[in-house]
Amino acid sequence: MSETIIIDLGRIGRTNTHAHSDEMHQSEISLWSEIISGLSFRSYYHEGVLAEIQADWAPVRKHLIEDEAREKEFQRLLEEKGDAAWSIFDPARENPKVSFLVTINGSNNLSKYPWYPVLFVEKYIYDIFLIANLALPGACEFLNARVPNARGMTGDRYGLSSYNFEEALYDHYDNKSTSIQILPLELVTNWYESLDLGVRLKAESPIEKAIFSLLHICKSEVDETSIIWIFHSLEAIYGTRVGEGFSNIIDRMAALLELNAKQKASAKKKLRLMYDFRSALVHGGYEVHHPLRNEVIDKRLNDD
């Protein structure tokens, strides 16, 4: 059985601009070229079924190239026409759509349901999202992607955001201490495949806990509860056991990241603020905001 599933990615690309935006853009185009050549095919096993996915990521690369050309044209108009360029330039562009050919070999009790092939595409999307953003943070955005629902109709937007990765990469380009690094896609892919996660959806190891927690942060709106997922991930990575706490995390973090005394002190100060916030939220000390969250009505929310 074969089925083609088409997903509208919606608006993609980075949220903000940076002094190194041109360099980032070229890196993204190169990364998606590598994804097209090396990660367009993936297979998954589930209860006697082999699901093979062949993805056409070419529209993403094409969109990024066109975006680069569009930005250069706008800058040319800006220099030539000044503020009038805003009224001349047409920013309209078509969102990239990606097609996924899903081939199902074998059968089980679930394989007859229309949502079954979509399940594997969704898992593949998560895999690409993680691999791409660990290699080049912020390069893969599925915030506005719309995945077909069980009836084959376009569902709600996917909400898988690369924003936190993007912000982390800016720290790298700004030469901030212990910032995230850009990694070869092949290296990240080999590491991720060595985990052999398949379609497993319940964490069985510390690294799986960390990965799933990270994905929860990317999938949800950033709010107070994000701090819970952050510490769940940190405690998994650094092997913190029940009863151990803040000091164990910072000591193991300093050892793993090879922080010098100054870096460790700075990390400890920031992590302490986060840990105190987490404790207040978990144990009832947090001064909870009303869901309206209107800073104009109550200016104290601005400080928070």
C-alpha positions in Angstrom: 0.0 0.0 0.0 1.3 3.4 -1.0 0.0 6.9 -0.1 1.2 10.4 -0.9 0.8 12.9 1.9 1.3 16.6 1.2 2.1 19.0 4.0 1.9 22.8 3.7 4.9 24.1 5.8 3.4 27.6 6.0 5.9 30.4 6.7 9.4 29.1 7.3 12.7 30.8 8.0 14.2 32.5 11.0 12.1 34.9 13.1 14.7 37.6 13.5 17.6 39.1 11.5 21.2 39.2 12.7 24.5 40.7 11.5 25.4 37.2 10.2 22.0 36.5 8.6 23.5 36.2 5.1 26.0 33.6 6.3 23.3 31.7 8.2 21.1 31.8 5.1 23.8 30.2 2.9 24.4 27.6 5.6 20.7 26.7 5.7 20.7 26.3 1.9 23.7 24.0 2.1 22.1 22.0 5.0 18.9 21.4 3.1 20.9 20.3 0.1 22.5 17.7 2.4 19.1 16.7 3.8 17.8 16.2 0.2 20.7 14.0 -0.7 21.0 12.1 2.6 17.8 12.1 4.6 15.0 12.1 2.1 14.4 8.4 2.7 13.6 6.8 6.1 12.0 3.6 7.2 10.2 2.6 10.4 9.1 -0.7 11.9 5.9 -1.1 13.9 4.2 -4.4 14.9 5.0 -6.4 11.7 4.8 -3.4 9.4 7.6 -1.8 7.5 6.8 1.9 6.6 9.1 3.5 4.1 9.0 7.3 3.5 10.4 9.1 0.5 10.2 12.9 1.0 10.7 15.6 -1.5 12.4 18.4 0.4 13.4 20.3 -2.8 10.6 23.0 -2.3 12.2 24.0 1.0 15.6 24.6 -0.6 14.0 26.4 -3.5 12.0 28.6 -1.1 15.2 29.6 0.8 17.0 30.4 -2.4 14.1 32.6 -3.6 14.0 34.2 -0.2 17.6 35.2 -0.4 17.1 36.7 -3.9 14.0 38.5 -2.6 15.9 40.0 0.3 18.7 41.2 -2.0 16.1 42.8 -4.3 14.5 44.6 -1.4 17.9 45.9 -0.1 18.6 47.2 -3.7 15.3 49.0 -3.7 15.9 50.4 -0.3 19.2 51.9 -1.3 17.7 53.2 -4.6 14.2 54.4 -3.4 14.6 54.8 0.3 11.4 54.3 2.4 9.4 54.2 -0.9 10.8 50.7 -1.3 8.3 49.4 1.3 5.4 50.3 -1.0 7.0 49.1 -4.2 8.3 45.7 -2.9 5.9 42.8 -3.0 6.7 40.4 -0.2 4.1 37.8 -1.2 5.4 34.3 -1.8 3.9 30.9 -1.9 4.5 28.6 1.1 6.5 25.5 0.4 4.6 22.2 0.2 6.4 19.0 0.8 5.2 15.6 -0.4 5.8 12.3 1.4 5.3 9.0 -0.3 4.6 6.4 2.4 4.8 2.7 1.4 3.4 0.3 3.9 4.6 -3.4 3.7 2.9 -5.9 5.9 -0.3 -5.4 8.0 -1.5 -5.2 11.6 -4.7 -4.2 13.3 -3.9 -0.5 12.8 -2.7 -0.5 9.2 -6.3 -0.2 7.8 -6.9 3.2 9.5 -6.3 6.3 7.3 -4.3 8.0 10.1 -1.7 5.2 10.2 0.6 6.4 7.3 0.3 10.0 8.7 1.7 8.7 12.0 5.0 7.7 10.3 5.2 11.0 8.5 4.8 12.9 11.8 7.5 10.8 13.4 9.8 11.5 10.4 9.1 15.2 10.7 10.2 15.2 14.4 13.4 13.3 13.4 14.3 15.8 10.7 13.4 18.7 13.0 15.8 17.5 15.7 18.7 16.4 13.5 18.6 19.6 11.4 18.4 21.9 14.5 21.2 20.1 16.4 23.4 20.5 13.3 22.5 24.1 12.4 20.3 25.5 15.2 17.2 27.3 13.9 17.5 25.9 10.3 14.3 23.8 10.5 11.0 25.4 11.3 7.7 23.5 11.5 5.7 26.0 13.5 3.2 26.7 10.8 3.2 23.2 9.1 -0.3 21.7 8.7 -0.5 17.9 8.9 -3.6 16.1 7.4 -5.9 14.7 10.1 -7.5 11.3 10.2 -10.1 12.3 7.6 -7.4 13.5 5.2 -8.3 17.2 5.8 -5.8 19.8 6.7 -5.5 20.0 10.5 -4.3 22.8 12.9 -0.8 24.1 12.5 1.8 21.8 13.9 3.4 24.2 16.4 6.9 22.7 16.3 9.1 25.8 16.7 12.8 26.2 16.2 12.8 29.6 17.9 14.9 28.5 20.9 17.5 26.9 18.6 17.6 30.1 16.6 18.2 32.3 19.7 21.0 29.9 20.8 22.7 30.2 17.4 22.8 34.0 17.8 24.8 33.5 21.0 27.3 31.4 19.0 27.8 34.2 16.5 28.0 36.8 19.3 30.9 34.7 20.8 29.1 34.2 24.1 30.7 31.8 26.6 29.7 28.1 26.3 27.4 28.8 23.4 25.9 26.2 21.2 28.0 24.9 18.3 27.3 24.2 14.6 27.9 20.5 13.9 28.3 18.5 10.6 24.9 17.0 9.6 26.4 13.6 9.0 27.8 13.5 12.6 24.5 14.4 14.1 22.6 11.9 11.9 24.9 9.1 12.8 24.6 9.9 16.5 20.8 10.1 16.3 20.5 6.9 14.4 22.7 5.1 16.9 20.0 5.8 19.5 17.7 3.5 17.5 14.5 5.2 18.7 12.3 3.9 15.9 8.7 4.8 16.7 9.2 4.4 20.4 7.1 7.1 22.2 8.0 6.5 25.8 11.5 7.3 27.0 13.6 4.3 28.1 16.9 6.0 28.7 18.2 9.4 30.0 19.0 10.7 26.5 15.5 9.8 25.4 14.1 11.7 28.3 16.2 14.7 27.4 15.2 14.6 23.7 11.5 14.2 24.4 11.6 17.0 27.0 13.3 19.3 24.5 10.7 18.5 21.9 8.0 19.3 24.4 9.6 22.8 24.9 9.7 23.3 21.1 6.1 22.0 20.6 4.5 24.2 23.3 4.0 27.9 23.8 6.9 29.1 26.0 5.4 29.8 29.4 6.1 29.1 33.1 5.7 25.3 32.6 8.6 25.2 30.2 10.9 25.4 33.2 9.7 21.9 34.3 10.7 20.4 30.9 14.1 22.2 31.1 15.0 20.7 34.4 13.6 17.3 33.5 16.0 17.4 30.6 18.9 18.7 32.6 18.4 16.1 35.4 18.3 13.3 32.7 21.5 14.5 31.0 23.5 14.9 34.2 22.2 11.8 35.9 20.6 13.5 38.9 18.9 11.0 41.1 15.8 11.5 43.3 16.9 13.5 46.4 19.8 15.2 44.6 19.3 18.7 43.4 20.9 21.9 42.2 24.5 21.4 43.3 24.8 18.1 41.6 23.5 19.5 38.3 26.0 22.4 38.3 29.0 20.3 39.3 28.3 17.7 36.6 27.6 20.4 34.1 30.9 22.1 34.8 32.7 18.8 34.5 31.0 17.8 31.2 31.3 21.2 29.5 34.8 21.8 31.0 33.8 25.2 32.5 36.5 27.3 34.1 35.9 28.9 37.5 34.4 32.1 36.0 32.2 30.2 33.6 31.0 27.9 36.3 30.2 30.8 38.7 28.2 32.5 35.9 26.3 29.4 35.0 25.6 28.7 38.7 24.1 32.1 39.2 21.8 31.8 36.2 20.9 28.3 36.9 20.1 29.2 40.5 17.5 31.8 39.3 16.0 29.1 37.1 15.9 26.5 39.9 14.3 28.9 42.4 11.7 29.7 39.8 11.1 26.0 39.1 10.8 25.3 42.9 8.3 28.1 43.4 6.2 26.8 40.5 6.3 23.2 41.7 5.8 23.8 45.4 3.3 26.6 45.4 5.4 29.7 45.9 4.9 31.1 42.5 2.6 34.2 42.1 0.5 32.8 39.3 -0.6 35.0 36.4 -4.2 35.2 35.2 -4.5 33.5 31.8 -5.4 37.0 30.3 -1.7 38.0 30.8 -2.3 41.6 30.0 0.7 43.8 31.0 -1.2 47.0 30.2 -3.8 46.2 32.9 -1.3 44.9 35.5 2.2 46.3 34.9 3.8 43.9 37.4 3.7 41.3 34.7 6.3 43.2 32.7 9.0 42.5 35.3 8.0 38.8 35.5 
